[in-house]
Amino acid sequence: MKQGNTSKQSTEDLLEILADPRRRFVLSYLSRNESATLYDLSSRLAEIEDVDSAADCPDSLTTQLYHVHLPKLEEAGLITYDPVNHDVEPVDLDDERISGLLRLASEADDVSE
């Protein structure tokens, strides 16, 4: 796992980033795996979300990850993303604030289901 500088991010910024369940999924997945590809993430996300509508087909998930979620996570210093090879790697997910916020979000998701 690469080391980044997430300490520059305010807690409010991190909460805003983690407000989206797809971004939480990406970070949670990467916290358990050293790396992933864009396609690994989108296909796993499609399985979890039980995608069957045309609006949320796996291609649409891939596009959303590519254009919205991965850039936002990279800008926050939480991942590195190579848009040519589509490789995604975590950065500083062991940071206490990040892991704590992910844990809280996961518990909240479990309660709401």
C-alpha positions as CSV (number, residue, x, y, z in Angstrom):
1,M,0.0,0.0,0.0
2,K,1.4,3.3,-1.0
3,Q,1.7,6.2,1.5
4,G,-0.1,9.4,0.7
5,N,-0.9,12.5,2.5
6,T,-4.5,12.2,3.6
7,S,-3.8,14.3,6.7
8,K,-4.4,17.4,4.5
9,Q,-8.0,16.3,4.1
10,S,-10.4,17.7,6.6
11,T,-12.8,15.3,8.3
12,E,-15.6,17.1,6.5
13,D,-14.0,16.5,3.2
14,L,-13.5,12.8,4.0
15,L,-17.1,12.5,5.1
16,E,-18.2,14.0,1.9
17,I,-16.1,11.6,-0.1
18,L,-17.3,8.6,1.9
19,A,-20.9,9.7,1.6
20,D,-21.2,7.8,-1.6
21,P,-21.7,4.0,-1.2
22,R,-19.8,3.2,-4.4
23,R,-16.7,5.1,-3.1
24,R,-17.0,3.3,0.2
25,F,-17.1,0.0,-1.6
26,V,-14.0,0.9,-3.6
27,L,-12.1,1.8,-0.4
28,S,-13.4,-1.2,1.5
29,Y,-12.5,-3.6,-1.4
30,L,-9.0,-2.1,-1.6
31,S,-8.5,-2.3,2.1
32,R,-8.8,-6.1,1.7
33,N,-6.8,-6.3,-1.6
34,E,-3.5,-4.8,-2.6
35,S,-4.9,-3.6,-5.9
36,A,-7.6,-4.0,-8.4
37,T,-8.5,-3.0,-11.9
38,L,-11.4,-0.8,-12.9
39,Y,-13.1,-3.9,-14.3
40,D,-12.7,-5.9,-11.1
41,L,-14.3,-3.1,-9.2
42,S,-17.2,-2.6,-11.6
43,S,-18.0,-6.3,-12.0
44,R,-17.9,-6.9,-8.2
45,L,-20.0,-3.8,-7.6
46,A,-22.6,-5.0,-10.2
47,E,-22.8,-8.3,-8.3
48,I,-23.3,-6.5,-5.0
49,E,-25.9,-4.1,-6.3
50,D,-27.6,-6.9,-8.2
51,V,-27.6,-4.8,-11.3
52,D,-30.4,-5.7,-13.8
53,S,-31.7,-2.4,-15.1
54,A,-30.4,-0.8,-18.2
55,A,-29.5,2.5,-16.4
56,D,-27.2,0.7,-14.0
57,C,-25.7,-1.9,-16.3
58,P,-22.0,-2.9,-15.6
59,D,-20.9,-0.6,-18.5
60,S,-22.6,2.3,-16.8
61,L,-20.9,1.4,-13.5
62,T,-17.6,1.2,-15.2
63,T,-18.1,4.7,-16.7
64,Q,-19.2,6.1,-13.4
65,L,-16.2,4.7,-11.6
66,Y,-13.9,5.9,-14.3
67,H,-15.2,9.5,-14.6
68,V,-16.6,10.2,-11.2
69,H,-15.6,8.0,-8.2
70,L,-12.0,7.0,-8.9
71,P,-10.9,10.6,-9.8
72,K,-12.5,11.9,-6.6
73,L,-10.8,9.2,-4.5
74,E,-7.5,9.9,-6.2
75,E,-7.8,13.7,-5.8
76,A,-8.4,13.1,-2.1
77,G,-5.1,11.1,-1.9
78,L,-6.9,7.8,-1.0
79,I,-6.0,5.8,-4.2
80,T,-3.8,5.9,-7.2
81,Y,-5.4,5.2,-10.5
82,D,-3.7,4.6,-13.8
83,P,-6.3,5.4,-16.5
84,V,-4.3,3.8,-19.2
85,N,-3.9,0.4,-17.6
86,H,-7.0,0.8,-15.4
87,D,-5.0,-0.2,-12.2
88,V,-6.2,1.0,-8.9
89,E,-4.1,0.9,-5.7
90,P,-4.9,2.0,-2.2
91,V,-3.0,4.8,-0.4
92,D,-3.0,5.2,3.3
93,L,-6.1,3.2,4.0
94,D,-4.5,2.3,7.3
95,D,-4.8,6.0,8.4
96,E,-6.8,6.0,11.6
97,R,-9.3,8.5,10.4
98,I,-9.9,6.7,7.1
99,S,-10.2,3.2,8.7
100,G,-12.5,4.6,11.5
101,L,-14.8,6.4,9.1
102,L,-15.0,3.3,6.8
103,R,-15.8,1.1,9.8
104,L,-18.5,3.6,11.0
105,A,-20.0,3.7,7.4
106,S,-20.0,0.0,7.2
107,E,-21.8,-0.4,10.5
108,A,-24.3,2.2,9.4
109,D,-24.8,0.4,6.1
110,D,-25.4,-2.9,8.0
111,V,-28.0,-1.3,10.2
112,S,-29.9,0.3,7.3
113,E,-30.2,-3.0,5.4
